[in-house]
Amino acid sequence: INAEYGLTIDIEQGIVEGFDFAGWQTGFGDFHLVPDFSTLRTAAWLDRTAFVLCDVYNNRTHELIDIAPRSILRRQVERANKMGFTPLGATELEYYMYKTSYEQANKVGYDEKQLEPFGYYLGDYNLLQSHREEPLTSVLRRHLRNSGIQVESSKGEYGFGQHELNIKYGELIPMGDNHVVFKQCFKETAQQMGISVTFMAKPHTSQSGSSCHVHMSLWNKDGKSVFRGQESLDGLQCSNTFKYFLGGWLKYAPEIMVFMAPTINSYKRFRAGSWAPTKCGWSPDNRTAGFRIIGEGTNGLRIECRIPGADCNPYLVLGSLLAAGLEGIEKQIVPPPKLSGDVYSMDHVPSVPLTLRHAVQLFEGSDFAKRNFGENVVSHYAHSYKKEVEAFDKFVTNWERQRYFEQI
C-alpha cells in the first residue's frame, strides 16, 4: 500500500495542488502496489538486497490506475498484441560523470565551475578519455550483468566526462523496467563511491546534451520483423506497416513532446549542430534528423527517435511512441518525403517544440493523446507540466544575476 500523493508530487517531492486524482480535497488515500514478480532480481550493487517493480492499482476497484506510467505503457503493449504485433525496443542513455560527490555538489549549489568532470576534453570514441571513466563504468557493467541486465556496449561521449552505456533491446515493458533499474544502479553506485552522475538533458550550456535515443520495431508471433517488406518508401525497402508506423511517429511527435522532453532543461538540448535534433523529419542513417532509419534489408530494420533526452520517463516515452506508431498503422498515415543532407539547415521542415510551455499546449489540445491515453491522463500530466513551467517562471536564475546585477 502507498499514499496517492505519490502521483501528485513534483521532482523535489513537493505536493502539487490542483490534481483531480488526489489532493487535500480527497484526503490523500492509498493505492495498492502489486509486485510484478517477473521483475524480481538481485540488486547486485547492494548487500543482500532484492529489487522488484510494481504496478499501481486502485485499492477500491482493483484496476490499474491509468495515470501511472507503467500502466500507460502496458495498455499500449496490449493494444499492439491485439493487432498481432510484439513491439521490441531499446533506450540509449547518456550521462555525465563527476569526481565531485552528490553531497559536495549540493553544498556548492551545483555550480558547474565547482563540479569536477571525469574528463577534460571531448571524449567521443576516445579510448584514453574513456579509460578515465572506467572506475565507475566498469563497476556498473558488472553490477548490471549480475542484476540480470545484459550490457551491449559502453563508450565515451561528446562532452567532458560524458558517457553512454547501452543495454540489450527487448520487449517494451521489460525494457522500461531495465531502464529504471539502470539509473537507480548508477546513482546508488556513484553515491557509494563518493562521486556523482547526472541524467539531466543539458547540464552545461557549452557542451552537448544527454539523450535517450529510442529504437523500436514490430514483430509477429513467428518471430519475424513486420517492418521488412518489398514496398519502396522513397527508395527505402520496407513494408507498409513500417511506412505507416513511421508516419504516425512523424505526425504525432509534437503532441507527445512532453513525454520525450519533460523538464524546462530538456529543451536546451535542441540546438543546431549539437547532435540533438531540431526538426521532425526522417532520413536513412542520418544523425541530423529527428527520426533515423537503421538496418535496411535486415531483420534489424527499425526507427531511431533521437528526440528524447536522458531525463525522460521510459514508460511514458515508450508508451507514447508506440501509440503514435499504432495509430499511424490504423489510419494508414503516409510520412512526408525523406530528407537528405544537413537537416538542421532545412527551414521548410517542421521544428520540434522548443519550450516546455509550447509542448504542454500541444499535448493538452491533442485529440490523439486524449483518444489514446484518456482525457484524465492528459489533464493530469498537462497540469503537472504547467506547474513546472509556473515554478520556473517565478525563480530568479544565476543567468539573470550574472547578466543584470551590475550592468542594468
C-alpha positions as CSV (number, residue, x, y, z in Angstrom):
1,I,0.0,0.0,0.0
2,N,1.2,3.5,-0.7
3,A,-0.3,7.0,-0.5
4,E,-2.0,8.6,-3.5
5,Y,0.1,11.7,-3.2
6,G,3.0,9.7,-4.8
7,L,1.4,10.5,-8.2
8,T,0.8,14.2,-7.3
9,I,4.3,15.4,-6.3
10,D,7.0,17.3,-8.2
11,I,10.6,16.1,-8.7
12,E,11.6,17.5,-5.2
13,Q,8.8,15.6,-3.5
14,G,6.7,18.7,-3.0
15,I,2.9,18.3,-3.2
16,V,1.4,19.9,-6.2
17,E,-2.1,21.1,-5.7
18,G,-4.9,21.0,-8.3
19,F,-5.0,17.4,-9.5
20,D,-8.3,15.6,-9.8
21,F,-6.7,12.3,-9.0
22,A,-5.8,13.2,-5.4
23,G,-5.3,16.2,-3.2
24,W,-6.2,17.7,0.1
25,Q,-9.9,17.6,-1.1
26,T,-9.7,13.7,-1.3
27,G,-7.7,13.2,1.9
28,F,-4.8,11.5,0.0
29,G,-5.9,7.9,0.4
30,D,-4.0,4.8,-0.5
31,F,-3.4,2.8,-3.7
32,H,-2.1,-0.7,-4.0
33,L,1.4,-1.6,-5.2
34,V,1.2,-5.1,-6.7
35,P,4.6,-6.7,-7.3
36,D,5.3,-7.9,-10.8
37,F,7.5,-10.9,-9.8
38,S,8.9,-11.2,-13.3
39,T,10.9,-8.1,-12.4
40,L,12.3,-9.7,-9.2
41,R,16.1,-9.6,-9.3
42,T,19.2,-9.3,-7.1
43,A,20.3,-5.7,-6.7
44,A,23.9,-6.6,-7.2
45,W,25.2,-3.2,-6.1
46,L,23.7,-3.6,-2.7
47,D,24.4,-6.0,0.1
48,R,21.9,-9.0,0.3
49,T,19.2,-7.0,-1.4
50,A,16.5,-7.9,-3.9
51,F,14.6,-5.4,-6.2
52,V,11.1,-5.8,-7.5
53,L,8.9,-3.4,-9.5
54,C,5.2,-2.9,-9.0
55,D,2.1,-2.0,-10.9
56,V,-0.2,0.6,-9.3
57,Y,-3.8,-0.5,-8.6
58,N,-6.8,1.3,-7.3
59,N,-7.5,-0.2,-3.8
60,R,-11.3,0.0,-4.3
61,T,-11.8,-1.1,-7.9
62,H,-8.7,-3.2,-8.1
63,E,-8.0,-1.9,-11.6
64,L,-4.7,-0.4,-12.9
65,I,-4.5,3.3,-12.1
66,D,-4.5,4.8,-15.6
67,I,-2.2,7.7,-14.9
68,A,0.7,5.6,-13.6
69,P,3.5,5.5,-16.3
70,R,3.8,1.7,-16.3
71,S,0.0,1.4,-16.8
72,I,0.2,3.7,-19.8
73,L,2.9,1.6,-21.5
74,R,1.1,-1.7,-20.6
75,R,-2.1,-0.6,-22.3
76,Q,-0.3,0.3,-25.5
77,V,1.6,-3.0,-25.5
78,E,-1.7,-4.9,-25.0
79,R,-3.2,-2.9,-27.9
80,A,-0.2,-3.9,-30.1
81,N,-0.6,-7.5,-29.1
82,K,-4.3,-7.5,-30.1
83,M,-3.2,-6.2,-33.5
84,G,-0.9,-9.2,-33.9
85,F,2.4,-7.3,-33.0
86,T,5.1,-7.7,-30.5
87,P,6.9,-4.4,-30.2
88,L,10.6,-4.5,-29.4
89,G,12.8,-1.6,-28.5
90,A,15.7,-0.1,-26.7
91,T,16.6,3.1,-24.9
92,E,20.2,4.6,-25.2
93,L,21.1,6.6,-22.1
94,E,23.8,9.2,-22.0
95,Y,25.0,10.8,-18.8
96,Y,27.8,13.0,-17.3
97,M,30.1,11.7,-14.5
98,Y,31.9,13.9,-11.9
99,K,34.5,13.3,-9.3
100,T,32.5,15.6,-7.1
101,S,30.2,13.8,-4.7
102,Y,26.4,14.4,-4.6
103,E,26.8,16.0,-1.1
104,Q,29.5,18.4,-2.2
105,A,27.7,19.2,-5.4
106,N,24.7,20.2,-3.3
107,K,26.8,22.3,-1.0
108,V,28.1,24.4,-3.8
109,G,24.7,24.8,-5.4
110,Y,25.5,22.5,-8.3
111,D,27.7,25.4,-9.6
112,E,29.3,23.9,-12.8
113,K,32.6,25.8,-12.1
114,Q,32.9,23.7,-8.9
115,L,31.9,20.3,-10.4
116,E,34.9,18.3,-11.5
117,P,34.1,16.1,-14.5
118,F,35.8,12.8,-15.2
119,G,37.2,14.2,-18.4
120,Y,38.7,17.5,-19.5
121,Y,38.4,17.2,-23.3
122,L,35.9,15.8,-25.7
123,G,35.9,12.0,-25.3
124,D,33.7,10.7,-28.1
125,Y,35.2,7.3,-29.1
126,N,38.5,8.3,-27.4
127,L,40.0,5.3,-25.7
128,L,42.2,7.2,-23.3
129,Q,39.4,9.5,-22.2
130,S,37.0,6.5,-21.8
131,H,39.6,4.8,-19.7
132,R,39.5,7.7,-17.2
133,E,35.8,6.9,-16.8
134,E,36.2,3.2,-16.2
135,P,36.4,3.4,-12.4
136,L,32.6,3.9,-12.4
137,T,31.7,2.4,-15.8
138,S,33.4,-0.9,-15.3
139,V,31.7,-1.4,-11.9
140,L,28.4,-0.5,-13.4
141,R,28.7,-3.1,-16.2
142,R,29.3,-5.8,-13.7
143,H,26.5,-4.7,-11.4
144,L,24.0,-4.6,-14.3
145,R,25.1,-8.0,-15.6
146,N,24.8,-9.5,-12.1
147,S,21.4,-7.9,-11.8
148,G,20.1,-9.6,-14.9
149,I,20.6,-6.8,-17.4
150,Q,22.7,-7.6,-20.4
151,V,25.1,-4.8,-21.4
152,E,25.9,-4.5,-25.1
153,S,28.4,-1.7,-25.1
154,S,29.7,1.5,-23.4
155,K,31.7,4.4,-24.9
156,G,32.8,7.9,-24.3
157,E,30.6,10.6,-25.5
158,Y,31.0,14.2,-26.8
159,G,31.1,16.1,-23.5
160,F,33.7,16.3,-20.7
161,G,33.1,13.2,-18.7
162,Q,30.0,12.3,-20.7
163,H,29.4,8.6,-21.4
164,E,26.9,6.2,-22.9
165,L,26.1,2.6,-21.9
166,N,23.7,0.5,-23.9
167,I,21.7,-2.5,-22.7
168,K,20.2,-5.2,-24.9
169,Y,16.9,-4.4,-26.6
170,G,13.8,-6.3,-25.7
171,E,10.0,-6.2,-25.2
172,L,8.9,-2.8,-24.1
173,I,7.8,-3.3,-20.6
174,P,10.9,-5.2,-19.6
175,M,12.9,-2.5,-21.4
176,G,11.3,0.2,-19.4
177,D,12.0,-1.8,-16.2
178,N,15.6,-2.2,-17.1
179,H,16.0,1.5,-17.8
180,V,14.7,2.2,-14.3
181,V,17.0,-0.3,-12.7
182,F,19.9,1.0,-14.8
183,K,19.5,4.6,-13.5
184,Q,19.0,3.5,-9.9
185,C,22.0,1.3,-10.0
186,F,24.1,4.1,-11.5
187,K,23.2,6.8,-8.9
188,E,23.4,4.5,-5.9
189,T,26.8,3.1,-7.0
190,A,28.1,6.7,-7.6
191,Q,26.9,7.6,-4.1
192,Q,28.8,4.6,-2.7
193,M,32.0,5.7,-4.5
194,G,31.7,9.3,-3.4
195,I,31.2,10.6,-6.9
196,S,28.2,11.7,-8.9
197,V,26.4,11.2,-12.2
198,T,23.6,13.2,-13.8
199,F,21.0,12.3,-16.3
200,M,20.0,16.0,-16.9
201,A,19.3,16.6,-20.5
202,K,21.6,19.6,-20.7
203,P,23.8,20.1,-17.6
204,H,26.2,22.5,-19.3
205,T,25.5,25.4,-21.6
206,S,28.6,25.0,-23.7
207,Q,28.6,21.2,-24.0
208,S,26.4,18.6,-25.7
209,G,23.2,17.4,-24.0
210,S,22.5,13.9,-22.9
211,S,19.9,12.0,-25.0
212,C,17.9,8.8,-24.6
213,H,17.5,7.7,-28.3
214,V,14.7,5.2,-28.6
215,H,14.8,2.4,-31.1
216,M,11.6,0.5,-32.0
217,S,10.3,-2.2,-34.3
218,L,7.4,-4.6,-34.6
219,W,7.5,-8.4,-34.9
220,N,4.9,-11.1,-35.4
221,K,4.1,-14.2,-33.4
222,D,6.5,-16.2,-35.6
223,G,9.4,-14.0,-34.5
224,K,9.7,-12.2,-37.8
225,S,10.0,-8.4,-38.3
226,V,6.9,-6.9,-39.9
227,F,8.9,-3.9,-40.8
228,R,10.7,-5.8,-43.6
229,G,8.9,-5.9,-47.0
230,Q,9.0,-5.3,-50.7
231,E,7.5,-1.9,-50.7
232,S,9.5,1.2,-51.5
233,L,9.4,4.4,-49.4
234,D,11.5,7.0,-51.3
235,G,13.9,4.2,-52.2
236,L,13.9,2.6,-48.8
237,Q,12.8,-1.1,-48.9
238,C,10.3,-1.8,-46.2
239,S,6.7,-2.9,-45.5
240,N,3.6,-0.8,-45.5
241,T,3.4,-1.5,-41.7
242,F,6.8,0.2,-41.4
243,K,5.7,3.1,-43.6
244,Y,2.5,3.8,-41.6
245,F,4.2,3.4,-38.2
246,L,6.8,6.0,-39.2
247,G,4.0,8.2,-40.5
248,G,2.4,8.1,-37.1
249,W,5.6,9.0,-35.3
250,L,6.2,12.0,-37.6
251,K,2.6,13.2,-37.3
252,Y,2.2,12.9,-33.6
253,A,5.7,13.6,-32.2
254,P,5.0,17.3,-31.4
255,E,1.8,16.3,-29.5
256,I,3.8,13.8,-27.2
257,M,6.8,16.0,-26.9
258,V,6.1,16.5,-23.2
259,F,6.9,12.8,-22.6
260,M,10.1,13.0,-24.6
261,A,11.3,16.3,-23.1
262,P,9.5,16.6,-19.7
263,T,11.5,19.4,-18.0
264,I,12.4,23.1,-18.5
265,N,16.0,21.9,-19.1
266,S,15.1,19.3,-21.7
267,Y,14.6,22.0,-24.4
268,K,18.2,23.4,-24.0
269,R,19.4,20.3,-25.9
270,F,17.7,21.2,-29.2
271,R,20.3,23.3,-30.9
272,A,21.6,23.0,-34.5
273,G,24.9,21.1,-34.7
274,S,24.5,19.8,-31.2
275,W,23.8,16.1,-32.1
276,A,20.3,16.6,-30.8
277,P,17.6,17.0,-33.5
278,T,15.7,20.2,-34.1
279,K,13.4,19.1,-36.9
280,C,10.6,16.5,-37.3
281,G,11.9,14.7,-40.4
282,W,13.2,11.3,-41.3
283,S,16.3,10.1,-43.1
284,P,18.2,6.8,-43.5
285,D,21.3,6.7,-41.2
286,N,21.4,10.5,-40.7
287,R,22.1,11.8,-37.2
288,T,20.9,15.3,-38.1
289,A,17.3,14.1,-38.5
290,G,14.8,13.6,-35.7
291,F,14.0,10.1,-37.0
292,R,16.9,8.0,-38.2
293,I,16.3,4.7,-40.2
294,I,18.7,1.9,-39.4
295,G,19.1,-1.7,-40.7
296,E,17.6,-1.6,-44.1
297,G,17.4,-5.0,-45.7
298,T,17.8,-6.9,-42.4
299,N,15.6,-8.0,-39.6
300,G,17.2,-5.1,-37.7
301,L,15.2,-2.6,-39.7
302,R,14.0,-0.1,-37.1
303,I,13.4,3.6,-36.4
304,E,15.5,5.5,-34.0
305,C,13.8,8.5,-32.5
306,R,16.6,10.9,-31.5
307,I,14.3,13.4,-29.7
308,P,14.1,12.1,-26.1
309,G,16.5,13.3,-23.5
310,A,18.1,11.3,-20.7
311,D,15.6,13.0,-18.3
312,C,12.6,11.2,-19.8
313,N,10.4,8.6,-18.1
314,P,10.9,5.4,-20.1
315,Y,7.4,4.1,-19.7
316,L,5.9,7.4,-20.9
317,V,8.3,7.6,-23.9
318,L,7.9,4.0,-25.0
319,G,4.1,4.0,-24.5
320,S,3.5,7.3,-26.3
321,L,5.8,6.4,-29.2
322,L,4.1,3.0,-29.6
323,A,0.7,4.7,-29.5
324,A,1.7,7.1,-32.3
325,G,3.0,4.3,-34.4
326,L,0.0,2.1,-34.0
327,E,-2.3,5.0,-34.8
328,G,-0.2,5.5,-37.9
329,I,-0.9,1.9,-38.9
330,E,-4.6,2.1,-38.2
331,K,-5.1,5.4,-40.1
332,Q,-2.5,4.5,-42.8
333,I,-0.6,7.7,-42.3
334,V,2.0,8.2,-45.0
335,P,5.1,10.0,-43.9
336,P,6.4,13.1,-45.7
337,P,9.3,12.6,-48.2
338,K,12.7,11.5,-46.8
339,L,15.4,14.1,-46.1
340,S,19.0,14.0,-47.2
341,G,21.9,16.1,-46.0
342,D,22.0,18.5,-43.2
343,V,18.5,18.5,-41.7
344,Y,19.5,21.3,-39.2
345,S,19.6,23.8,-42.1
346,M,16.3,22.9,-43.7
347,D,13.9,25.7,-42.9
348,H,11.0,24.1,-44.6
349,V,11.0,21.1,-42.2
350,P,8.8,21.5,-39.1
351,S,10.7,22.2,-35.9
352,V,10.3,20.2,-32.7
353,P,8.6,22.3,-30.0
354,L,11.4,24.3,-28.4
355,T,9.9,25.1,-24.9
356,L,8.0,23.1,-22.3
357,R,5.3,25.7,-22.4
358,H,4.7,25.1,-26.1
359,A,4.9,21.4,-25.8
360,V,2.2,21.4,-23.0
361,Q,-0.1,23.4,-25.1
362,L,0.2,20.9,-27.9
363,F,-0.3,18.0,-25.6
364,E,-3.3,19.5,-23.8
365,G,-5.0,20.2,-27.0
366,S,-4.2,16.9,-28.7
367,D,-7.2,14.7,-29.7
368,F,-4.7,12.0,-30.4
369,A,-3.4,12.0,-26.8
370,K,-6.9,12.1,-25.4
371,R,-8.0,9.3,-27.7
372,N,-5.1,7.0,-26.8
373,F,-4.3,7.8,-23.2
374,G,-7.6,9.1,-21.9
375,E,-8.7,12.7,-21.1
376,N,-7.9,12.3,-17.4
377,V,-4.4,11.2,-18.2
378,V,-3.9,14.2,-20.5
379,S,-5.3,16.5,-17.9
380,H,-3.2,15.0,-15.1
381,Y,0.1,15.3,-16.9
382,A,-0.7,18.7,-18.5
383,H,-1.3,20.1,-15.1
384,S,2.0,18.7,-13.8
385,Y,4.0,20.2,-16.6
386,K,2.2,23.5,-16.4
387,K,3.1,23.7,-12.7
388,E,6.7,23.0,-13.6
389,V,6.7,25.9,-16.0
390,E,5.0,28.1,-13.4
391,A,7.7,27.2,-10.8
392,F,10.4,28.2,-13.2
393,D,8.8,31.4,-14.2
394,K,8.9,32.5,-10.5
395,F,12.5,31.6,-10.0
396,V,15.4,34.0,-10.3
397,T,18.3,32.3,-12.0
398,N,22.1,32.7,-11.9
399,W,22.0,33.8,-15.5
400,E,19.8,36.8,-14.6
401,R,22.1,37.8,-11.7
402,Q,25.2,37.5,-13.9
403,R,23.7,39.4,-16.7
404,Y,21.8,42.2,-14.9
405,F,23.3,42.6,-11.4
406,E,25.8,45.3,-12.3
407,Q,25.0,46.2,-15.8
408,I,21.4,47.2,-15.6
